[in-house]
Amino acid sequence: MSAEMTELLPLVAILAVIGGFAGVLAGLLGVGGGIVLVPAFYYVFSALGYDSPWLMQICLATSLATIIVTSARSVLGHGRKGAVDWEVLRTWAPGIALGAIFGVLAVAALRTPALQAIFGVLGMLIGLWMGFGRIDRRIADEMPKGPLRLVLSLIVGFLSVLMGIGGGSFGVPLMVLHGKPIHKAVATAAGFGGLIALPSVIGFLFVEIPPEARPPFTIGAVNLAAFAIVVTMTLFTAPLGVKLAHRLDPKPLKRVFAVFLILVAGNMLRKSLGL
């Protein structure tokens, strides 16, 4: 067996497990895979010897590439049930996509410690909201319009790229706070993911990373091997998560996952500080 194949086999096996786990979580708890995939990619690639100042760029870009597929699949499914608010998706699309492009420029200029710190802080905030936030709270009865919509849509796209996630973690709370039912917020935010991922991944394909810092099959900052394996596994396991969601009470599970996310984000923050 060649040295290259020996190197690839553990990568394939580990990524298959990660992809399967992310798919189950997405179906069971309705959380985007990116919040799991980014730290998972980081630990896998680090363990295989690819720890570098550019590693977080690869993790973020590859996570976003998977979201192109999972977002499209999710939106189509929700759309068939009439749950997607297409008006919100249409009017928020330009700002979200533009914010995503600004996010790529920021990620390309930053290095692993700074990106770890950003992921750590934002990840802890998302975990706190998932675990303890109230989904019945409202601050308005309709979605923002005009300049406020532009600013908020830019922020959603920008921050999502800096974390390598779809729009759900920021879009769902935003829509719920502005009077959207939770099921419509989740369905519509799935569409945010595609608006974020597609332009950002195109940009990441042109980010220059030193050859020695790139895992095999990496173009720009996107690792095609990890993308293909994870997408394949999530397509198989997400339906399993959906079935489990109908049999189990997701609320306590969501709180357990929130604690897990806070711990993972805290560890990322620790690493960014070199502790």
Secondary structure, 3 states (H helix, E strand, C coil): CCHHHHHHHHHHHHHHHHHHHHHHHHHHHCCCCHHHHHHHHHHHHHHCCCCCCCHHHHHHHHHHHHHHHHHHHHHHHHHHCCCCCHHHHHHHHHHHHHHHHHHHHHHHHCCHHHHHHHHHHHHHHHHHHHHHCCCCCCCCCCCCCHHHHHHHHHHHHHHHHHHCCCCHHHHHHHHHHCCCCHHHHHHHHHHHHHHHHHHHHHHHCCCCCCHHHCCCCEECCEEHHHHHHHHHHHHHHHHHHHHHHHHCCHHHHHHHHHHHHHHHHHHHHHHHCCC
